[in-house]
Amino acid sequence: MQFADIIGQQEVKQQLAELVQHNRLSHALLFLGKEGSGSLSLALAFSQYVVCEKVNGKNTAIQAGPSLFGDPQPQISNLNPQTDSCGVCSACLKAQQFVHPDIHFSYPTVTKKPGEKPIATDFIAEWREFLKLNPYGNSFDWIELIKEKENSQGKITAEECNDIIRKLSLKSFESEYKILIMWMPEMLGTEGNKLLKLIEEPPPNTLFILVTENEAQVLQTIVSRCQLVKIPALATRDIEEALISRNKTEPAIARQVAGVSDGNYREALQLVQHAEEDWQSLLREWLNAILKTGPVAQTKWVEEASRLGREKQKQFLRYFNHLLEQAIHYRIMGERLNIGEKERDFAERLNKIAGIEQQQAIIEELDRASYYIERNAHGKMLFHALTIKLYHIIQDKTVFLVN
């Protein structure tokens, strides 16, 4: 994977290239980025950049020198700093297929049989498939791909740590560097202490790239030994352009989805799949049940919402959050806010039933509900509780959202 294959993140790409160009590359990097920001893709592209023969000036055309038969001396093509891997040398071709012998991977695994002690290489075929088809995926997508039991939990095991130590103690095969990409080190428990000495005093030309979504959940003894590389959420414009060019999404849908996705390209892809869902009608029914039609309608709506499934429930709450944010922006900017007529009308109605403080309180409740949904909260109980909370937040208002 090349930097050119990654959505946005131009400043981070430049920063990573300069680490190599200026010989400021630390032996351990911690890539910190929210879900859907492309942190894993950046780690893959950076590892390819490090092993690229052209970047390192080791391609055969450059080393050949003048011909014995009087042909002109080959031109050195990398006098200027190389800001991306070439994509055509032997090292790049192997890295693109995730088979380069000096780029190793570590990631959460699941136990398929009682007493089994899995390591990452047991799942390498599935891992390569995952990277090719879903490079912006999250740990849920990965565990769903490899699990056999319904409640399987992903973990980086002590046996995996031992295997990492074994791999990195060997000499590199082809590249100057040996590279380990560890995805989701937050799933590494106290077993991670096995790696401390290796990370602190690695063999020569060994590079650790840890990719995390939550720095606080990574062992602090590991974090303290790494150079932090912060990866921001994707810009709305970058997501919109990527949906149109890569996913062949209709421009109108891409624009709407990009605004709701909160810098998360994975979420944007999920939203596109359900773009036909009429979330606004569902939201209107909910608010009318809360403010107007009473407990019977609320119970009926909660039954309907509980059958949506976890992903759709999260998307619905995210859509509601997006409309609340638009309502706050519309309150401040008025007609200058560039949104569609349908969203503008709904924003006006939301502003009538709730002030800014109430809207912010609702946003916090929706965020909390999304957090619990991700952790398998009971859908019916969650939406019943959320309905009661929203009623108490906006109970003094009397304007209803009707067609």
PAVO-303277 format. One record per residue: residue in one letter; x, y, z of N, C-alpha, C in turn. Coordinates in pm, whole numbers, plus 32768, in hexadecimal, padded with zeros to 4 digits. Each point is the difference from the previous one (the first is absolute). Example, Ala and Ser with C-alpha at 12.3 -4.5 7.8 and 13.67 -1.06 7.14 Angstrom:
<nodes>
a85277DC7830C7FA780778000805A80788000 s7FDD80697FB88052807780067FB3806D8049 
</nodes>
This chain:
<nodes>
m80547F8980007FAC807780008058807D8000 q7FDF805F7FAB804B807D7FF87FB580708048 f8048806C80207FBE8073803C7F9280357FA3 a80177FF57F7D7F9D80327FA07F7B7FB68009 d80017F8680387F857FB1800B7FAC80278078 i8035805780557FBF8020807F7FB180827FF2 i7F8B8001803B7FA880747FF8803880718058 g801380767FC580298076804C80837FED804A q8008803B807980727FF5805C8083802E7FC1 q7FFE806B7FB28079802D7FBB806E80298060 e7FDD8043806C8067802C805F80447F8A8044 v7FB37F9A8023803A7F8A8041805B7FB67F9E k7FD57FF47F8480537FBE7F9B808680487FF2 q7FFB80847FFA807B804E7FF380597FEE807B q7FC280008074804B7FEE807D80477F798002 l7FBC7F967FD6803B7F7B800180727FF57F9B a7FEB80397F89806A7FFD7F9C807D80498030 e7FED806F80468072804E802F804D7FB8806F l7FBB7FAB804D80477FB28066806D7FAB7FC1 v7FE07FC67F8B80627FAC7FBB806780567FB7 q7FD180687FBB805A80547FB0806980448057 h7FDA802C8077805C8049805880407FA7806A n7FEE7F7D7FF0803E7F9F805B7FD8801A8091 r7F7F801A80157FCC801880877F9D7F94802A l80107F8A7FC67FA07F958017801A7FBD8086 s7F9E8005805A800A7FBD80817FEF7F697FEC h802F7FB280617FF17F6F7FF57F747FD18024 a7FAE8059803C7F777FD980257FA380787FED l7F997FEE7FAF7F9E80687FE47F777FD2802F l7FB4805B80397F777FE380287FA380567FAC f7FB87FC47FA27F9F80467FAD7F7C8006804C l7FD5807980227F868014804E7F9880457FA8 g7F967FB77FE07F9780397FAB7F7B7FBF801D k7F93804D7FF77F7C7FCB80177FDB7F9D7F92 e7F9B7FAF801C7FCD7FA17F9D7FDF80487F7D g80277FC37F917FDF80367F7D805880717FD1 s806A8020804C8058806E7FD8806D7FD37FA0 g80157F7C7FF780667FCC7FA580857FE48042 s80037FF28084807F7FEC804580437F7D7FDA l7FB17F957FF1803B7F807FD68034800A7F71 s7FB580407FA8802D80117F76808080517FF9 l800B80668055807B804F800480777FAC802F a7FE77FA88061806B7FA8802E802E7FA27F91 l7FA27FCC7FB380237FA87F90804F804C7F96 a7FD280787FDE804480507F9A808B802A8030 f800B8021807F8082802B803680627F8B8001 s7FD37F8A8024805A7F8C7FFF80307FE37F73 q7FA980107F9C802A7FED7F758063806C7FD8 y7FEA807A802F805C806E7FE2808C7FE48039 v80047FC7807880817FE58041804F7F957FB5 v7FBB7F9A7FCC80477F927FBD801380177F6A c7FBF80677FC98006801A7F70809280107FD3 e80257FBA7F96808A80037FCE802480887FC6 k7FA080437FC5801C80837FC680148069806D v7FB07FFA80678010805D806F808A7FF08040 n802C7F84800C80817FE3803D807480087F9E g7FE480217F81806A800B7F9D80417F7C7FDD k7FB27F93800A803B7F7D7FE97FC97FBA7F84 n7FB480497FAF7FCF7FBD7F8780747FE87FA1 t7FF87F977FB480707FD17FAE802680647F95 a7F9F804D7FD0801F80617F978061806B8034 i7FF18024807F805680678039808B7FC8801E q80067F81802A807F7FC6802780517FC97F8A a7FC37FF97F8B80407FBA7F91808080437FD2 g800380878001807780467FD080047FFF7F67 p806D80337FC2800880057F6E80097F747FC4 s7FC97FF17F887FFF7F807FBD808A7FDA7FCC l801D7F7E8003807E7FCE7FC88003800A7F69 f7F8A80137FC47FF67FFE7F6E7FE8808B7FC7 g801F8069804E7FFC80877FCB7F7980448006 d7F9C7FBF80407F7E8042800D800A80748061 p7FAA80657FF280058072805D7FEC7FD38090 q803F8049805C7FEF7FE1808E7F71801E802A p7FBF7FA380487F758017802C7FF5807E8054 q7F8F80457FF07FE8807A804D7FCF7FDA808C i8039804080647FD07FEA80897F7E804C8010 s7F937FB380197F7A803B7FFC7FD180318086 n804F7FEA806A7FCE80298083805B80678042 l8031805F7FB1804D806E803A7FA78054805B n7F8080157FD77FA2804880537FC67FA18069 p7FDB802F80747FC77FA980667F847FB87FCA q7FFA7F7F801A7F907FAD7FD37F9280098069 t7F8C80357FDB7F95801580627F9D7F8D8004 d80147F997FAE7FAB7F8A800280507F8A7FCD s7FD97F89802680427F8A7FCB7FE57FF67F6A c805B7FBC7FB97FF47FFF7F6E7F8E7FA87FD0 g7FDF7F97804A7F917FA97FDC80217F977F98 v807C80007FCD80217FA27F93807B7FAA801F c804F8024806380757FAE80207FD37F7E8042 s805C7FA3800E7FDF7F7E803A7FC9800D808D a803D805780517FD48012808A7F7180378005 c7FE280627FAB7F7A803B7FFE7F967F9A7FD6 l80207FB17F9A7F9F7F9E7FCF7FDF7F9B806E k80647FD8804D7FE77FA2806E7FB280448070 a8025807B801F7FBB8049806B7F6D80177FDD q7FE4801A7F817F7580187FD57FAA7F848010 q803D7F8A7FF77FB77F83801380087FCE8090 f8043804F805680117FDF808E804B7F7D8014 v80657FEA7FAA80517F86800A80958020800B h8023807C801B808E8022800B803A7FB9807B p806F7FB87FF180347FAE806F803380508077 d801680837FEE80338051806E7F96805B803C i7F847FF57FD37F91804A803C7FA47F9B8045 h8001800480847FB37FA180507F848046803A f7F987FB2801A7F82803680337FDB7FBC8082 s7FC6804F80597FC77FCB807C7F7780428013 y7F9D7FB380297F778031800A7FB17FA5805D p7F8B802B802D7FB07FAB80597FD67F7E7FBB t7FFD7F95804D7FD37F7E7FCE7F967FCA805F v7FBD7F957FD57F9A7FC0805480247F6D8011 t7FCF7FC6806C80157F72801B7F8F7FB17FC1 k80237FA37FA87F9A7FB17FBC7FE37F7C8047 k80647FCC804A7FEF7F828047802E80128090 p7FC17FBC805F802B800B808D80937FD9800F g80498050804C808D7FE38017805D80307F92 e7FC880347F948051802F7F90804780828025 k807880147FCF804E807980188023803F7F79 p7FA4804F7FC8801480337F788069806E7FF9 i8040800A7F8C805A806F7FE17FD4803C7F7B a803580747FDF7FD1804B7F8B80127FB17F7E t806F7FB87FF3801A7FBA7F827F997F927FE4 d7FB77FD580677F957F9E7FEA7F8F803A7FAB f7FF880857FFB7F9280427FBA803480587F8E i80797FE47FCE803D805B7FA07FB280087F7D a7FC47F917FD47FB280037F847F87805C800F e7FBA7FF480707F8D8056801A802C8092800F w80748014803D803280888013801B80447F7B r80407FBB7FA4801B803A7F7C7F7F801F7FB7 e7F9D7FA9800D7F7D801A7FC37FC0807C803D f8009800D80847FC780728047804080827FD2 l808480027FF5804680797FD77FDD80287F71 k7FEE7F9F7FA87FE0801E7F757F7180347FF0 l7FA47FC6804D7F7380217FED7FD0806E805D n8041801180747FC9805A8066806F8047804D p8058804A7FBC8071803F80467FD7806A8065 y7F8380317FFA7FCF806180617FA57FBE8068 g80017F7A80057FAC7FB9805E802F800F8090 n7FAB7FD6805D80238008808E800C7F73803A s801A7FF9808280147F7E803F7F837FAA7FFA f7F8A803E80037F837FB37FF57FFA7FB97F7A d802180467F937FFF7FC27F7B80607F8A7FFA w80788011803E80657F987FFD7FD57F84804F i7FCE801680797FD57F8E80527F8A7FB87FC0 e7FA5804B7FC17F907FC17FBA80317FA67F8F l806F80247FC180377FB17F91803C7F7D802F i804080008075804B7F8980297FBB7FAD806D k7F9A803580407FC67FB880727FAC7F8A7FD1 e7FF47F9D80577FA67F8E7FE97F927FFA806A k801E803880767F9D8005806B7FC5808C8008 e7F838008802D7FB8807F7FFE804180698058 n80317FD98075803480618060809980028005 s80417FE27F9180927FFE7FFE8037808B801A q8068800780528041807E8021808E80007FC7 g8026806B7FBD8085800A7FC880678020806A k807A7FC87FF0806A8019806080877FE67FBE i8065804C8028808A7FE47FD9803F7FB38074 t80227F847FE880227FA3806B809480048026 a801E7FBE8070808C7FF2802B804F7FAF7F9B e7FC07F9B7FC480437FAF7F99802380567F87 e7FAA80617FDF801D805B7F92807A80578022 c800B802C807D80748050802980817FAE7FF1 n7FF97F82802780767FA97FF180257FF07F6D d7F9A7FF57FAA801B7FF07F71803D807F7FC5 i7FD380758031803A807F7FD2809480068024 i80207FDB807C808C8001802C80547FA37FA8 r7FC87F8D7FDF80497FA07FAB801780397F74 k7F99803A7FC4800A80357F788068806F7FF7 l7FF9805B8061805680767FF780907FE5802D s80177F898037808A7FDC8023804D7FCE7F87 l7FB87FE07F94803F7FCE7F85803380737FAB k805E7FE47FAA803180657FA37F97801D7F96 s800280797FCA7FA480217F9480257FB07F84 f7F9C7FE57FAD80157FAF7F88802D80547F8A e7FBA806F7FE78019804D7F8680178094801D s7FB58036805D800580918018806980228069 e80208080800480588030806A7FBB7FF78088 y7F7B800F80007FB28003807B7FAD7F828011 k7FEB7FDA807E7F977FA280277F918054803F i7F877FEB7FD67F918055802C7F937FA9803C l7FCB802B80727F8B7FC1803C7F9080668006 i7F907FE17FC27F878053800C7FA37FB98061 m7FE9803C80747FA17FC880627F8280557FFF w7F937FC37FDB7F7E80437FF87FB07FE2807E m7FCB8065803C7FB07FF7807A80507FD1807A p806F80458021804B7FDA80797FAF80128080 e7F8C80447FF97FAA800B80757FC67F798028 m80057F9D7FA57FD27F79801F80727FA98034 l806F803F801F80737FBD803B7FFD801A8095 g7FEB7F96804F7FF980118091808A800A803E t800B7FD2807A808080068046806A7FAA7FBC e7FD27FA87FA3805F7FB17FB2805F805B7FB2 g7FD4807A7FE78052805E7FB4808480238044 n80077FE78082807D801A804780737FAA7FCB k7FDC7F907FBE80677FAC7FC3804C804B7F94 l7FBE80667FC4803C80467F8D8050807B8029 l7FFD80258080803B807F8028809580077FE1 k80497F988023809080027FE8801E80067F6B l7FB17FB67FB0801580007F6F7FE580897FC5 i7F96804380307FDF80857FCB80698066802C e802E7FF4807B806180618034808B7FEC7FC4 e80287F837FEE80857FE37FC87FF27F9B7F8D p7FC9802E7F907FE87FA47F9080817FDE7FB7 p80007F937FB480727FE47FA8801280727F9C p8077800F7FC68017806E7FA17F9B7FFE7F8C n7FD680787FD57FA580127F8D7F7D7FB38012 t7FCC8003807A7F7C7FC6801B7F9E8072801A l7F8D7FFA7FC07F9D806A800A7F7B7FC88031 f7FCF8036806F7F7B7FDF80337F9E806D7FD5 i7F8E7FD97FC87F93805E7FE27F837FCB8046 l7FD78043806A7F887FDA804A7F8E805B7FD4 v7F8D7FC67FE27F8E804A7FCA7F8C7FF28062 t7FD9806E80407F997FFB80667F9580697FE9 e7F897FE680367F9480617FFF7FF080428089 n803F7FC580677FED8033808880827FF4804D e8049806E800880827FFF80437FF47FDA8093 a7F93802880427FEF7FE8808F7FF77F6C8021 q7FD67FAE7FA07FF07F718019807E7FB07FE0 v806680417FCA807F7FBD7FE380578007807D l80497F95801B805A800080748059807C7FFC q7FFF804D806C804E807C800280967FE57FF8 t802A7F8C802C808E7FDD7FF480297FF07F6E i7FA07FDD7FAC801A7FF77F6F7FF6808B7FC1 v7F99804B80247FED80867FC7807B80578018 s80387FF68077807280568024807D7FE17FAE r80017F8D7FBD80747FDA7FB17FED801D7F6B c7F9280427FDD7FDE80167F737FFC80957FDF q801D801F7F837FEB80887FCB7F7180097FCE l7FB6806180317F72800B7FE07FEC80457F79 v7FAD7FC47FAC7FD7803C7F817F68800C8003 k7FCE807B800F7F70801680087FC4800A7F75 i7F957FB57FEB7FBD7FFD7F7D7F74803A8012 p7FE480737FC67F7E804080157F907FB97FB6 a7F85801F80287F8C7FCF7FB5800280397F73 l7FC87FB97FA38000802B7F747FA8807A7FED a802880567FA57FB080757FDE7F827FD47FB5 t7F93804780167F827FDF7FBE800F7FFE7F69 r804A80617FCB801380087F70804B7F877FCA d80647FD0804B804C7F8A7FD57FA87F847FFD i7FA97FF280637FA57F8C80037F9F80087F8A e7FCC80777FE77FA180107F9180417FDA7F7B e807A80327FE880467FE17F8380207F6B7FF6 a80257FC2807080217F717FFF7F847FAB7FE2 l7F8E802780397F857FB47FE67FDB80067F6C i801380747FC47FDE80107F7280627FB57FA7 s80838010801980657FC67FA780187F6D8019 r7FFD7FD5807E80217F7580207F877FA6800B n7F968035803D7F8A7FAE80197F9180167F9A k8019805E7FA17F9E801E7F967F798029803B t8004804D806C7F87803080417FCB807A7FB7 e7F7E800D7FF97FC380767FC4802C807D804D p8023806C7FB98034807880437FA68034806F a7F7D7FFF7FEA7FA58035806680057FAC807F i80037F7B7FEE80077FA780748088800D8044 a806B800A7FAF8087800D8038800B807D8056 r7FC7806D7FD28007807E804B7FB67FF38086 q7F8B7FC27FFC7FB17FF0807A80467FA38064 v80307F8F7FCD80407F9D805680818036803B a805080467FAF8080803680317FE9805F8075 g7F95804D7FFC7FE3805D806D7FDA7FBB8081 v7FC67F877FF57FD27FB88076806D7FA7803B s80627FDB7FB0805D7F948024806780278069 d800D808080208059802D806C80927FD77FE7 g802E800F7F83808B7FE37FE080237F6D7FFB n7F9C7FA87FFC80147F6F80077FD77FC27F7A y80647FD67FB17FE07FCB7F7B7FB87F798009 r801F7FB080637FB77F8180127F6E801C8018 e7FE4806180577F758023801E7FBA80347F82 a804A804E7FB07FC580347F847FD67F8F7FA4 l80547F9A7FF27FDD7F8D7FAB7F857FB88036 q7FF87FF280857F8B7FC1803D7F8280527FE4 l800C8083800B7F8C80567FE97FD17FFB7F70 v805D7FF67FA27FDC7FF87F737FAD7F827FE6 q80257F9180437FB67F847FED7F6E800E802B h7FE9805A805F7F77801280347FCC808C7FDF a803080377F927FD880887FDD7F6A800C7FE4 e7FC37F8D7FDC7F7180047FE17FAA8004807E e80407FEA80767FB38002807C7FCA808D801A d7F83800580277FC18081801B800F801F8095 w807A802880288019801A808D7FAF80778031 q7FE480607FA97FB98077802D7F717FDE8029 s7FBE7FA97FB57F787FD6802680007FB58084 l80647FA98011800B7FB5807D8018805F8075 l805480657FEB801C806180697F8480538020 r7FB780267F987F86804F80167F9B7FB28053 e7FF27F7E7FE27FA47FAC804D802B7FF98092 w80817FF6801680347FF480887FE5807F8050 l802080727FC77FED807E80477F6C801D8018 n7FAC7FDE7FA17F70801380157FCD7FA3806E a80377F8480047FD77FA4806A802D80338089 i8077803B800580348035807E7FAF8078802F l7FDF805A7FA37FC7808280277F6880097FF3 k7FC57FA17FB57F7380147FE07FAA7F87801D t80207F8D7FC37FA17F908000800B7FA48078 g806C8006804D80027FBD8081803B7F748003 p7FEE7FBD807580437F80801B7FE37F917F9C v7F857FF47FCF7FDF7F947FA38051800F7F80 a8003807B7FC9804D80197F8780957FEE8019 q802D80288078808E7FF0802080277F6C8003 t7FAC7FAE803F801C7F70800780037FC27F75 k7FA180287FAC7FFD7FCC7F77807D80287FB4 w802B807E80118078802E7FB8807C7FB78032 v800C7FED808380737FBA803880077F727FCB e7F8E7FBD7FF37FFD7F797FC7803880017F71 e7FD880647FB48031800B7F778096801B7FFC a8031805B8055808E8022800180567F8C802F s7FCC7FB0805D804F7F90803580167F937F98 r7FB080007F96800E7F9A7F97805C802D7F8F l803580788007805280347F9380877FB87FF2 g80357FCF806E80877FC97FFD80658069802D r80717FD38033805E805980418036806C7FA2 e80297FDA7F87803C80627FA57F9C806C7FD8 k7F847FD87FE37F9A80637FD97FDB805A8076 q7FFD7FC780777FE4805280778069806D8011 k80807FDA7FEF806C8062800B7FF3806B7F93 q7FDD7FD67F877FF380607F927F8D8060801A f7F937FCC80357F8E8057801F802580688069 l80437FD6806B802A805E8068806480667FCA r80587FD27FA88061805C7FC47FB780677FA8 y7F997FD27FB97FB3805D7FAD7FBB806A8057 f7FC57FD5806F7FBF805E805C806680658035 n80767FCC8025806B8059802E802580677F97 h800A7FD27F848023805A7F917F99806F7FF3 l7F7E7FDD80087F9880657FF3800480648074 l801F7FCF8077800B805C8072807480617FED e80707FCE7FCE807280587FE57FDD80677F94 q7FB77FD27F997FD4805D7F987FA280698039 a7FAB7FD6805E7FA2805F803D804B806B804F i80687FD7804980508061804B804780607FA0 h803A7FC87F94804380567F9D7F9C805F7FBF y7F887FCF7FE37F9B80537FBE7FD28071805D r7FF97FE280817FDA80668061806480747FFF i80807FDE7FEA806A80638003801080467F79 m7FFF7FAE7F94802080367F7B7F8680267FAE g7F8D7FC780217F87801F7FB680087FD37F6F e7FD280557FA57FF97FDD7F7280897FED7FC0 r8069802B804480877FEF7FC7802D7F6F8004 l7FC07FAD805380267F73800A7FD77FB67F81 n80607FBE7FC27FE97FBB7F817FD17F718017 i7F7C7FEE80137FC77F7B80107F857FF57FA8 g7FD27F837FEB7F8B7FE97FAC7F818036803E e7F9980137FAE7F82803A802E7FBD7FA88069 k80067F7C7FEB7FC07FA3805D804380078089 e80868001800280488009807E7FEC80898041 r7FF7806A7FAE7FEB808680377F798006804A d7F9A7FC67FC27F7B8001803D80017FB58084 f80457F8C800280057FB1807B80508048806B a806C80447FD78052804C80607FAC806D8042 e7FAD80447FB27FAA806980387FA17FC68069 r7FC97F8A7FE17FA27FC2805E80467FD28080 l80797FC97FF0804C7FD88076802180788058 n801C80727FC2801D807A804D7F868033804C k7F897FDF7FCE7F86802A80457FE57FAC807C i80267F817FFC7FDF7FA98072806F7FFA8068 a807880307FDE806F7FF68060806380717FEB g80318037806F806980657FF980897FBE7FF0 i806680537FF880877FCC7FEA802B7FA28071 e7FE78026807D80297FAB806F7FB97F7A7FFC q7F7F80037FDD7FB57F827FF680367FAC7F8C q801D803E7F8F80347FB77F8F80877FC0801F q80548048804880817FC880277FEE7F8B8060 a7F9D800A805A7FE47F92805C7FD07F847FB4 i7FAD80167F997FD07F907FAF80747FBF7FB5 i805A80537FC880747FCB7FB980537FA6805C e8014802B807C804C7FAF805F7FBA7F7B801B e7F7B8002800C7FB67F84801980087FA37F87 l7FFA80387F8880087FAD7F87808B7FC27FF3 d8068804D801F80887FC97FFD80107F8E8063 r7FC68014807680097F9880677FB57F827FD3 a7F8D80137FC17FB37F8D7FD0804B7FB47F93 s804280487FA680507FBF7F9880707FAD803E y803D80368067806C7FB980477FCC7F7C8038 y7F898002803D7FC97F86803B7FD37F9D7F94 i7FCF80327F907FD97FA67F9380787FB27FCD e807380447FF4807A7FBD7FD480287F918060 r7FD5800B807D80237F9D80657F8B7FA48020 n7FAC7FEB7F9A7F947F9C80057F95801D8069 a7FE1807E80167F91802180597F7D7FCA7FC7 h7FA27FE180587F7D7FCF7FD67FB480727FBC g7FE17FF07F817FC6806E7FB07F8080388038 k7FA47FA8802A7F7E802E8030800E80508081 m80507FCE805C80158049807E804680857FE8 l80617FFF7FA6804B807B7FE57FA6806D7FC8 f7FAD7FDD7F9C7FAB80677FC27F8D802A805C h7FD17FA780587F9E802A8064803D8069805C a80787FE480318042805E805A801E80847FB9 l802B7FF77F82802180797FB57F8380537FE6 t7F907FBF7FE77F8280467FEB7FD98051807C i800E7FC280757FDF8044807D805D80778017 k80807FEE7FE58061806C80137FE280767FA5 l7FE07FE37F817FE3806E7FA37F80804A8029 y7F9F7FB680347F848040802E801F8065806E h80547FD9805E801F805A8070805680767FD3 i80507FED7F978053806E7FCF7FAB806A7FBC i7F987FD67FB57FB380607FAF7F6D80068027 q7FDB7FD6807A7F737FF380277FB680848001 d80438070800E7FB98080800A7FDC803A7F78 k802C7FBF7F947FE680347F7A7F7F7FC37FC9 t7FBC80497FAA7F7E7FD27FCF7FF57FFF7F69 v806B80207FB57FFB7FFF7F6E80277F757FD1 f7FAE7FC07FAD80187F787FD680307FFB7F70 l804B7F977FE080347FEF7F777F9B7FB37FAE v7FAF80487FB67F9B7FC07FAE801A80227F6F n7FCA7FAF7FA6801380187F717FB980807FD6 
</nodes>
